[in-house]
Amino acid sequence: MERRKFLKGAALAGTGAAIAAPAIAQGTKELNIVSTWPRDFPGLGTSAQRLAARIEQLSQGAFKVNYFASGERVKAFDSFDEVASGNSQAYIAADYYWVGKDPAFAYFTAVPFGMTVDEWNAWIMYAGGQELWDKVSGSFGLKAFPCGATGTQAGGWFAKEINSPEDFKGLKMRIPGLGGTVMSKLGVSTISLPGGQIYENLVSGAIDATEWVGPYNDYFMKFYEVTKYYYTSGMHEPNANIAFGMNAEWYGNLSDWEKAVIEAACKEENNNMFSEVQAKNGEYLTKLIEDHGVNVASYGDDIWDAFGEAAAQVFEETRAKSALAAEVDDAFQKALREIGKSMALMQGQFTSQRNRVLGLDEG
């Protein structure tokens, strides 16, 4: 009786709303999580590890969580099949890695000229995005929640200056997702590599350019030892959301309380990761410039225009490849225009004028 009273009164804090623990212990369930990031990888990897630990903590023993970094249980890009098959219960990854399964997956990480983090979260949570994600993931026996975001990513690292669209021709560049398809339209030979293999491929010359995330995450990759030209804001990943993808059958057999624990932990880390990256990007951008002599530059308008023309082609081709992708694209583009317009008129105008008045966009 005392144990029953204790469990009934317990609550899980830290998610914005308390989650009452179940009145009767359900028994421990093993939760094996595989990841596409190396262990202790700053930003992405540490966020994944933090989420795994938080799920176990919030569950008060309902879950025994075993976290496996890339290569510890399966290779990074084998995570999808590992979880879909039921061999492991969940993965932490960028869902655009799975565009070979269906191009619709790209919309649940990032697409060229797509939504920012705020816009994408609004779409997922309150404008039908999660339901579409469920439909896409569900067709492969999966269920996914957002569990992190990097914000607008840098354009990438290059061995030479990029002054015009023609300068992309002939480059071998690591860039996945639909952003990579856009680059291919400009003559780039695109390659998809997990994070742990990018540096060695730059050193060997297998690739001569790469995008990754932004100053905080990129600093620890040491790309500055090989390439010195760092381009800010790219078109390819305006939000870059991370997925906690679960085996749908395993998830469906959980109690409502266990499902709530996982969803709450994912929502918490979704905010934590984005906030951490934004807090540290400025510090590490300064280090890249002052400590390592990195040349920071921005793409010119003619390059952005070329990106836009190529992106329009890519969206049409993507829609033609998959009925699911066409359905998701319809909903995504509609939400982008509705949500994006109001954001541009309110937050966008303010940010532009604030930066002009305070000189934040100078240098």
C-alpha positions as CSV (number, residue, x, y, z in Angstrom):
1,M,0.0,0.0,0.0
2,E,2.8,2.4,0.8
3,R,4.5,1.7,-2.5
4,R,1.1,2.3,-4.3
5,K,0.7,5.7,-2.6
6,F,4.2,6.7,-3.4
7,L,4.0,5.9,-7.1
8,K,0.6,7.5,-7.4
9,G,1.9,10.8,-5.9
10,A,5.1,10.9,-7.9
11,A,5.5,13.3,-10.8
12,L,8.1,13.8,-13.5
13,A,9.2,17.4,-13.8
14,G,11.3,19.4,-16.3
15,T,9.0,19.1,-19.4
16,G,6.8,22.1,-18.8
17,A,4.0,19.9,-17.4
18,A,4.1,17.2,-14.8
19,I,3.6,13.6,-15.9
20,A,2.1,11.5,-13.1
21,A,3.9,8.2,-12.6
22,P,1.7,5.0,-13.0
23,A,0.0,3.8,-9.9
24,I,1.2,0.2,-10.5
25,A,4.7,-0.6,-11.7
26,Q,4.6,-1.9,-15.3
27,G,7.9,-3.8,-15.2
28,T,11.1,-2.7,-16.9
29,K,11.2,-2.5,-20.7
30,E,14.5,-2.6,-22.5
31,L,15.0,0.3,-24.9
32,N,18.0,-0.1,-27.3
33,I,18.8,3.2,-29.1
34,V,21.1,3.3,-32.1
35,S,22.5,6.6,-33.4
36,T,24.1,8.0,-36.5
37,W,26.5,10.1,-34.5
38,P,29.9,9.0,-32.9
39,R,30.0,8.8,-29.1
40,D,30.6,12.1,-27.3
41,F,30.3,13.9,-30.6
42,P,29.9,17.6,-29.6
43,G,26.4,18.9,-30.2
44,L,24.7,16.1,-32.1
45,G,26.2,13.1,-30.3
46,T,26.0,14.6,-26.8
47,S,22.4,15.6,-27.4
48,A,21.5,12.0,-28.3
49,Q,23.2,10.7,-25.2
50,R,21.5,13.3,-23.1
51,L,18.1,12.2,-24.5
52,A,18.8,8.6,-23.9
53,A,19.7,9.3,-20.2
54,R,16.7,11.5,-19.8
55,I,14.2,8.9,-21.0
56,E,15.5,6.5,-18.4
57,Q,15.5,9.1,-15.7
58,L,11.9,10.3,-16.4
59,S,10.6,6.7,-16.6
60,Q,11.6,6.0,-13.0
61,G,12.7,2.5,-14.0
62,A,10.1,1.7,-16.6
63,F,12.8,1.8,-19.3
64,K,16.3,0.3,-19.2
65,V,17.9,2.4,-21.9
66,N,21.0,1.2,-23.8
67,Y,22.5,3.8,-26.1
68,F,24.7,2.8,-29.0
69,A,26.7,5.4,-30.9
70,S,27.4,5.0,-34.6
71,G,29.4,1.7,-35.2
72,E,28.8,0.3,-31.7
73,R,25.8,-1.8,-32.7
74,V,25.3,-1.0,-36.4
75,K,26.8,1.4,-38.9
76,A,25.3,4.9,-39.0
77,F,23.2,4.4,-42.1
78,D,22.0,0.9,-41.0
79,S,20.1,2.5,-38.2
80,F,16.8,2.7,-40.2
81,D,16.7,-1.1,-41.0
82,E,17.9,-2.0,-37.5
83,V,14.8,-0.3,-36.0
84,A,12.3,-1.1,-38.7
85,S,13.2,-4.8,-38.3
86,G,12.7,-4.6,-34.5
87,N,16.3,-5.6,-33.7
88,S,16.6,-2.3,-31.8
89,Q,13.7,-0.1,-30.6
90,A,14.7,3.4,-31.6
91,Y,17.2,5.5,-33.6
92,I,18.4,9.1,-33.3
93,A,19.2,10.4,-36.7
94,A,18.4,13.0,-39.4
95,D,15.5,11.5,-41.4
96,Y,16.7,12.9,-44.7
97,Y,19.3,10.1,-44.6
98,W,16.4,7.8,-45.6
99,V,15.4,9.6,-48.9
100,G,16.4,6.4,-50.7
101,K,13.5,4.7,-48.9
102,D,11.1,7.5,-49.8
103,P,12.0,11.1,-50.7
104,A,9.2,12.3,-48.4
105,F,11.5,11.7,-45.5
106,A,13.5,14.8,-46.5
107,Y,10.7,17.1,-45.3
108,F,11.1,15.9,-41.8
109,T,14.7,17.1,-41.5
110,A,15.1,19.9,-43.9
111,V,14.5,20.9,-47.5
112,P,16.0,23.7,-49.6
113,F,14.4,27.1,-49.0
114,G,12.2,25.4,-46.5
115,M,11.0,26.2,-43.0
116,T,13.1,27.6,-40.1
117,V,13.0,25.8,-36.8
118,D,10.1,27.9,-35.4
119,E,8.1,27.4,-38.6
120,W,8.7,23.7,-38.8
121,N,7.8,23.1,-35.1
122,A,4.6,25.0,-35.7
123,W,3.8,22.8,-38.7
124,I,4.6,19.6,-36.9
125,M,2.8,20.4,-33.7
126,Y,-0.3,22.4,-34.9
127,A,-0.7,22.3,-38.6
128,G,-0.8,18.6,-39.6
129,G,2.9,17.9,-40.0
130,Q,3.1,15.1,-37.3
131,E,0.2,13.3,-38.9
132,L,2.0,13.3,-42.3
133,W,5.2,12.2,-40.6
134,D,3.3,9.3,-39.0
135,K,2.0,8.3,-42.4
136,V,5.4,8.3,-44.0
137,S,7.2,6.6,-41.1
138,G,4.3,4.3,-40.6
139,S,4.6,2.9,-44.1
140,F,7.9,1.5,-43.0
141,G,6.8,0.3,-39.5
142,L,8.2,3.3,-37.7
143,K,6.9,6.2,-35.5
144,A,9.0,9.3,-35.0
145,F,9.1,12.5,-32.9
146,P,11.3,15.6,-33.2
147,C,14.2,15.4,-30.7
148,G,16.6,18.2,-31.7
149,A,17.3,21.0,-34.2
150,T,20.5,22.8,-35.3
151,G,18.8,25.9,-36.8
152,T,19.9,27.3,-40.1
153,Q,23.1,25.6,-41.2
154,A,26.2,27.0,-42.8
155,G,26.7,26.8,-46.5
156,G,29.8,24.7,-46.2
157,W,33.6,24.4,-46.3
158,F,35.5,24.8,-49.6
159,A,39.1,24.6,-50.7
160,K,38.5,27.6,-53.0
161,E,36.4,30.7,-53.1
162,I,32.9,30.4,-54.5
163,N,32.1,33.6,-56.5
164,S,29.6,32.4,-59.0
165,P,27.4,29.4,-59.7
166,E,30.0,28.2,-62.2
167,D,32.5,27.7,-59.4
168,F,30.5,24.7,-58.1
169,K,31.1,22.7,-61.3
170,G,33.3,19.7,-60.8
171,L,33.4,19.9,-57.0
172,K,33.1,16.7,-55.0
173,M,31.0,17.6,-52.0
174,R,29.5,15.8,-49.0
175,I,25.9,17.1,-48.8
176,P,22.9,14.8,-48.3
177,G,19.2,15.2,-48.8
178,L,17.4,17.3,-51.3
179,G,20.0,20.0,-50.8
180,G,22.5,17.7,-52.3
181,T,20.2,17.1,-55.3
182,V,20.1,20.9,-55.8
183,M,23.9,21.1,-55.7
184,S,24.1,18.3,-58.4
185,K,22.0,20.6,-60.7
186,L,24.9,23.1,-60.4
187,G,27.5,20.5,-61.5
188,V,28.5,19.2,-58.0
189,S,29.3,15.5,-57.6
190,T,27.5,14.9,-54.3
191,I,28.3,12.2,-51.7
192,S,26.5,11.2,-48.5
193,L,28.8,10.4,-45.7
194,P,28.1,9.9,-41.9
195,G,29.8,12.6,-39.8
196,G,32.6,10.4,-38.5
197,Q,33.9,9.9,-42.1
198,I,33.9,13.4,-43.4
199,Y,37.3,14.6,-42.2
200,E,39.3,11.6,-43.5
201,N,37.6,12.0,-46.9
202,L,38.6,15.7,-47.0
203,V,42.2,14.8,-46.1
204,S,42.4,12.0,-48.7
205,G,40.9,14.2,-51.4
206,A,37.9,11.9,-51.9
207,I,35.8,15.1,-51.4
208,D,37.0,18.7,-51.7
209,A,34.0,20.4,-50.0
210,T,31.5,19.6,-47.3
211,E,28.6,21.0,-45.3
212,W,28.0,19.8,-41.8
213,V,26.1,22.0,-39.3
214,G,27.4,25.4,-38.1
215,P,30.3,26.9,-36.1
216,Y,29.9,25.0,-32.9
217,N,29.6,21.6,-34.4
218,D,32.0,22.3,-37.2
219,Y,34.8,23.5,-35.0
220,F,35.2,20.1,-33.4
221,M,35.3,18.4,-36.9
222,K,38.6,20.3,-37.6
223,F,37.6,21.0,-41.2
224,Y,39.7,24.2,-40.9
225,E,42.8,22.1,-41.1
226,V,42.0,21.1,-44.7
227,T,39.7,23.9,-46.1
228,K,39.8,27.6,-45.2
229,Y,36.7,29.0,-46.9
230,Y,33.6,28.8,-44.8
231,Y,30.3,30.0,-46.2
232,T,27.6,31.1,-43.9
233,S,23.9,30.5,-44.4
234,G,23.1,27.9,-47.1
235,M,19.8,27.1,-48.8
236,H,20.0,23.4,-48.0
237,E,19.1,23.1,-44.3
238,P,17.2,26.0,-42.8
239,N,16.1,24.0,-39.8
240,A,17.7,20.6,-39.7
241,N,15.5,18.7,-37.2
242,I,16.6,15.5,-35.6
243,A,14.3,12.4,-35.3
244,F,13.7,9.9,-32.6
245,G,12.5,7.1,-34.7
246,M,10.9,4.0,-33.0
247,N,9.7,0.6,-34.1
248,A,6.0,1.3,-34.5
249,E,4.9,-2.1,-33.1
250,W,7.1,-1.7,-30.0
251,Y,5.8,1.8,-29.5
252,G,2.2,0.7,-30.0
253,N,2.5,-1.8,-27.2
254,L,3.6,0.8,-24.6
255,S,1.2,2.2,-22.0
256,D,-0.1,5.7,-22.4
257,W,2.2,6.8,-19.6
258,E,5.3,5.2,-21.2
259,K,4.4,6.9,-24.5
260,A,4.1,10.2,-22.6
261,V,7.5,9.8,-21.0
262,I,9.2,9.4,-24.4
263,E,7.3,12.2,-26.0
264,A,8.1,14.6,-23.1
265,A,11.8,13.7,-23.2
266,C,11.9,14.3,-26.9
267,K,10.2,17.7,-26.7
268,E,12.6,18.7,-23.9
269,E,15.6,17.7,-25.9
270,N,14.2,19.3,-29.0
271,N,14.4,22.7,-27.2
272,N,17.6,21.9,-25.4
273,M,19.7,21.0,-28.5
274,F,18.5,24.1,-30.5
275,S,19.2,26.4,-27.6
276,E,22.7,24.9,-26.9
277,V,23.7,25.3,-30.5
278,Q,22.6,28.9,-30.8
279,A,24.3,29.8,-27.5
280,K,27.6,28.4,-28.7
281,N,27.7,29.3,-32.4
282,G,29.0,32.8,-31.8
283,E,31.8,31.7,-29.5
284,Y,33.1,29.1,-31.9
285,L,32.7,31.3,-35.0
286,T,35.1,33.7,-33.3
287,K,37.5,30.8,-32.6
288,L,37.4,29.7,-36.2
289,I,38.3,33.2,-37.4
290,E,40.8,34.3,-34.8
291,D,42.5,31.1,-33.8
292,H,42.5,29.2,-37.1
293,G,42.4,31.9,-39.8
294,V,39.2,30.8,-41.5
295,N,37.9,33.0,-44.2
296,V,34.1,33.5,-43.6
297,A,32.1,34.5,-46.6
298,S,28.5,34.7,-47.9
299,Y,27.0,33.5,-51.2
300,G,26.2,36.3,-53.6
301,D,22.7,36.9,-54.9
302,D,23.5,35.2,-58.3
303,I,24.3,32.0,-56.4
304,W,21.1,32.2,-54.4
305,D,19.1,32.7,-57.6
306,A,20.8,29.7,-59.1
307,F,20.0,27.7,-56.0
308,G,16.3,28.8,-56.3
309,E,16.0,27.7,-59.9
310,A,17.6,24.3,-59.2
311,A,15.4,23.8,-56.1
312,A,12.3,24.4,-58.2
313,Q,13.4,21.5,-60.5
314,V,14.2,19.3,-57.6
315,F,10.8,19.7,-56.0
316,E,9.1,18.8,-59.2
317,E,11.3,15.7,-59.6
318,T,10.7,14.7,-56.0
319,R,7.0,14.9,-56.3
320,A,7.1,12.7,-59.4
321,K,9.0,10.0,-57.6
322,S,6.6,9.3,-54.8
323,A,2.9,9.8,-54.1
324,L,3.8,10.3,-50.4
325,A,6.3,12.9,-51.3
326,A,3.8,14.8,-53.5
327,E,1.3,14.7,-50.6
328,V,3.8,15.9,-48.1
329,D,5.1,18.6,-50.4
330,D,1.6,20.0,-51.0
331,A,1.0,20.3,-47.3
332,F,4.6,21.6,-46.6
333,Q,4.5,24.3,-49.2
334,K,1.0,25.5,-48.1
335,A,2.1,25.7,-44.4
336,L,5.4,27.4,-45.4
337,R,3.5,30.2,-47.1
338,E,1.0,30.6,-44.4
339,I,3.3,30.3,-41.4
340,G,6.3,31.9,-43.2
341,K,4.4,35.0,-44.3
342,S,3.3,35.9,-40.8
343,M,6.8,35.1,-39.4
344,A,8.4,37.3,-42.1
345,L,6.0,40.2,-41.3
346,M,6.6,40.0,-37.6
347,Q,9.8,38.4,-36.6
348,G,11.6,38.7,-39.9
349,Q,11.0,42.5,-40.2
350,F,12.1,43.0,-36.6
351,T,15.3,41.0,-37.0
352,S,16.2,42.8,-40.2
353,Q,15.7,46.2,-38.6
354,R,17.3,45.3,-35.3
355,N,20.4,44.0,-37.1
356,R,20.6,47.2,-39.3
357,V,20.3,49.5,-36.3
358,L,22.7,47.7,-34.1
359,G,25.1,46.8,-36.9
360,L,24.9,43.0,-36.2
361,D,25.1,42.1,-39.9
362,E,28.3,44.1,-40.5
363,G,31.5,42.1,-41.1
